[in-house]
């Protein structure tokens, strides 16, 4: 095998080993160039060989790749894998396949915080096999956005989360009523017919309200009246009997059903008695066969409340995990704030790039793989932490850089005459590490006009030499920029430019500002993520771009 063939094989095996048995052509090519810069000129001819080798390696399977690594490359690959690969801890008490769930409220689409819950659950179901259930928890008619029923599954699909079953709680009301009636009969639920402030004040003092000792028969009669719309809101409720001396007051006898007469988007006015989250979740987690539940540390109290329902029915409890709270700075996440902003016209919609919704981050051009890598790296730590946009963006940059073509975008453009006394031709690569993509070429006749950034123009000192990137050397003389023959100077300031026939282009930034400028003509047909040199990555759509990151 030729030396280069050996190197291609080595890099393909290395890449597959580090990425669960699947090598990526682009990543292998990038590594080949970084470790063997001299092959840049010939990389276009090598790409078919790389593709062939990657296909061959990917067909071997994970075990065979591990065997090759152990026999041929143990001295550095194993170490590198240990350093680069982040894995989630094993789950407790796994006996075969697992059943896990995601349980968002349909108050709006998902935001970046929700992606953690979705990806962690998805990763474990992929590891062990089983079911990942999407359960839309819509038993509070006051806090539902009808569009969320469609937007949430779309968000999960974009993230690459494999939902195997979907459940909507408002379609299961009769199930909750049936179990409530059984628990009334067994003495674990009771009905109060009084102001709930009085009930709250009594349990804060560890005192029982008179209804707590009513017979199951009396409670069943009251429950029937609840179902038949006998009471107004706040006049009655169903309570879960727990421990009035529990040190946490909120866990003492908690409300399991309450009256809500707001019409529901799916069921209208068919129901007026709705289960609270802790009751409906307990019933569903049991009936759906949940084996493991992963959620935030803010649900610790809810977990304790739900255990009372499991114990009252002698049900096996799932294994519970609670990860620490993540503070996400510089992000608008609160649904009520976003809804009000959309209503008043402050935001253009759920995908406004100033927001932290998945729709907005997708619009900006983030790769869904970035979310997965970040949350796996963050793991299941119980300690609270602060989300790092710097790390998140660096992960995204690593994923998108090799695929992102380069272009020139001039913000705050000013047209100048180059005062070139000869014809010029630019020769700019679409990607500095991918000669296979070719070059952007523009012809300039004598005394051509170009655009440069006004700030760049004003910062050039009189008599200063500059280099117009991949075009020519120039000098500021008498306030004008004039072409000069390149004299071999190496440490000149580089200025970006755009041809005079460039297109008008706007970039919407997450801080709410808008940059208006000129984008080079060869970028006109592009749609998707590209790097605007010296500016940053943007997601282009027509004559509009959305800023991603540097």
Secondary structure, DSSP 8 states (H G I E B T S, - for coil): --HHHHHHHHHHHHHHHHTTT---HHHHHHHHHHH-GGGGGGHHHHHHHHHHHHHHHHTT-HHHHHHHHHHH-TTTHHHHHHHH-------SS--SSEEEEE---TTSS-BHHHHHHHHHHHHHHHHH-EEEEEEE----GGG--TTHHHHHHHHHHHHT----EEEEGGGGHHHHHHHHHHHHHTTSEEEE-S-HHHHHHHHHTT---GGGG--HHHHHHHHHHHHTT-S-TTS-EEEE---TT-SSGGGSSEEEEEE--S-BTTTBTS--EEE-HHHHHHHHHHHTT--EEEEEGGGHHHHHHHHHHHHHTT----EEEEE--EE-TT----HHHHHHHHHHTSSSSTT-TTS-BHHHHHHHT--HHHHHHHHHHHTT--S-EE--HHHHHHHHHHHHGGG--EE-EEESEEEEE---SS-EEEEEESSTT-GGG-EEEEEE-TT-EEEEEHHHHHHS-TT-EEEETTTEEEEEETTEEEEE------S-EEE--EETT-EEEEEE-TTS-EEEEEE-GGGTT--EEEEETTTEEEEEETTEEEEEE-
